[in-house]
Amino acid sequence: MISTNRSEGADGVRQQLRDALREAMRSRDVPAASALRSALAAIDNAEAIPVSHTSARGTSSPHFAGAAAGLGAAEAQRRALTEAQTLEIINAEIAERLTAAVEYERGAHAEHGSRLRREAQVLSDVIGSAAE
């Protein structure tokens, strides 16, 4: 069952991706590590709030433009994703890889296509285990 609560679902999927990445790095599985890093980066990018939507903060120094004062003042807020949104991002990553694999194979680059299919399978396996 997919949860709409960020703390339960989205963080659980992210943790499964991190665990799978750790295992891929230990076993020196380069395609798996590449796919998992890419998926984690895509999730991080989706959580980012565009600069135009953040509030302007005052400067604390006449020497540095845009300097922020105080603990955590330079930290940007992030959007909270639900498990469904996180899985949607991963599914988009899978679809991109499969589409690119077909294009590589059409262009007589079967090795690259095979690698992309392997990466898509790694991500599918992770979200398959996340749904259980």
C-alpha positions as CSV (number, residue, x, y, z in Angstrom):
1,M,0.0,0.0,0.0
2,I,1.3,3.4,-1.0
3,S,1.5,6.0,1.8
4,T,0.9,9.7,1.2
5,N,2.9,10.6,4.4
6,R,6.4,11.8,3.6
7,S,8.0,10.4,6.7
8,E,6.8,6.9,6.1
9,G,6.7,6.3,2.4
10,A,9.0,8.7,0.6
11,D,11.8,8.4,3.2
12,G,11.4,4.6,3.1
13,V,11.8,4.6,-0.7
14,R,14.8,6.9,-0.4
15,Q,16.4,4.6,2.3
16,Q,15.9,1.6,0.1
17,L,17.7,3.4,-2.8
18,R,20.5,4.3,-0.4
19,D,20.8,0.8,0.8
20,A,20.8,-0.6,-2.7
21,L,23.5,2.0,-3.6
22,R,25.7,0.9,-0.7
23,E,25.4,-2.7,-1.8
24,A,26.1,-1.8,-5.5
25,M,29.2,0.1,-4.4
26,R,30.4,-2.8,-2.3
27,S,29.9,-5.3,-5.2
28,R,31.4,-2.8,-7.6
29,D,28.3,-2.9,-9.8
30,V,28.9,0.3,-11.8
31,P,25.6,0.3,-13.8
32,A,23.5,-0.2,-10.6
33,A,25.4,2.5,-8.7
34,S,25.0,4.9,-11.6
35,A,21.2,4.3,-11.8
36,L,20.7,4.6,-8.0
37,R,22.8,7.8,-7.8
38,S,20.8,9.3,-10.6
39,A,17.5,8.4,-9.0
40,L,18.5,9.9,-5.7
41,A,19.6,13.1,-7.4
42,A,16.3,13.3,-9.3
43,I,14.4,13.0,-6.0
44,D,16.7,15.7,-4.5
45,N,16.1,18.0,-7.5
46,A,12.3,17.5,-7.2
47,E,12.4,18.5,-3.6
48,A,14.3,21.8,-4.4
49,I,12.3,25.0,-4.3
50,P,13.1,27.4,-7.1
51,V,15.1,30.4,-6.0
52,S,12.3,32.8,-7.1
53,H,10.0,31.1,-4.5
54,T,12.2,31.5,-1.5
55,S,12.1,34.6,0.7
56,A,14.9,37.1,0.4
57,R,17.0,37.4,3.6
58,G,18.9,40.3,4.8
59,T,22.6,40.5,4.5
60,S,24.8,40.4,7.6
61,S,27.9,41.8,6.0
62,P,28.7,44.9,4.1
63,H,31.6,42.9,2.5
64,F,29.7,40.0,1.0
65,A,26.5,40.5,-1.0
66,G,23.8,38.1,-0.1
67,A,25.5,36.8,3.1
68,A,23.1,35.3,5.5
69,A,23.3,35.6,9.3
70,G,22.5,33.1,11.9
71,L,22.6,29.3,12.3
72,G,20.9,27.7,9.3
73,A,20.1,31.1,7.7
74,A,21.6,29.9,4.4
75,E,19.6,26.7,4.3
76,A,17.0,26.4,1.6
77,Q,13.6,24.9,2.4
78,R,12.7,21.7,0.6
79,R,9.4,20.4,-0.7
80,A,8.1,17.3,1.1
81,L,7.4,14.5,-1.5
82,T,4.9,11.8,-0.9
83,E,5.7,8.1,-1.6
84,A,3.6,8.3,-4.7
85,Q,5.5,11.3,-6.0
86,T,8.8,9.6,-5.3
87,L,7.8,6.5,-7.1
88,E,6.6,8.6,-10.0
89,I,10.1,10.2,-10.3
90,I,11.7,6.7,-10.2
91,N,9.3,5.5,-12.9
92,A,10.2,8.4,-15.0
93,E,13.9,7.5,-14.6
94,I,13.1,4.0,-15.7
95,A,11.1,5.2,-18.7
96,E,13.9,7.5,-19.8
97,R,16.4,4.7,-19.6
98,L,14.3,2.3,-21.6
99,T,13.6,4.9,-24.3
100,A,17.3,5.7,-24.6
101,A,18.1,2.0,-24.7
102,V,15.8,1.6,-27.8
103,E,17.5,4.5,-29.5
104,Y,21.0,3.2,-28.8
105,E,20.0,-0.2,-30.1
106,R,18.6,1.3,-33.3
107,G,21.9,3.1,-33.8
108,A,23.9,-0.1,-33.5
109,H,25.1,0.6,-30.0
110,A,23.7,-2.5,-28.3
111,E,26.2,-2.4,-25.5
112,H,25.0,1.0,-24.3
113,G,21.4,-0.1,-24.7
114,S,22.1,-3.2,-22.7
115,R,23.6,-1.1,-19.9
116,L,20.6,1.2,-19.8
117,R,18.2,-1.7,-19.6
118,R,20.3,-3.1,-16.7
119,E,20.0,0.3,-14.9
120,A,16.2,0.3,-15.5
121,Q,16.0,-3.2,-14.1
122,V,17.9,-2.2,-11.0
123,L,15.5,0.7,-10.3
124,S,12.5,-1.5,-11.0
125,D,13.7,-4.0,-8.5
126,V,14.1,-1.3,-5.8
127,I,10.6,0.1,-6.3
128,G,9.3,-3.4,-6.5
129,S,10.7,-4.1,-3.1
130,A,9.4,-0.7,-1.9
131,A,5.8,-1.6,-2.8
132,E,6.0,-4.8,-0.7
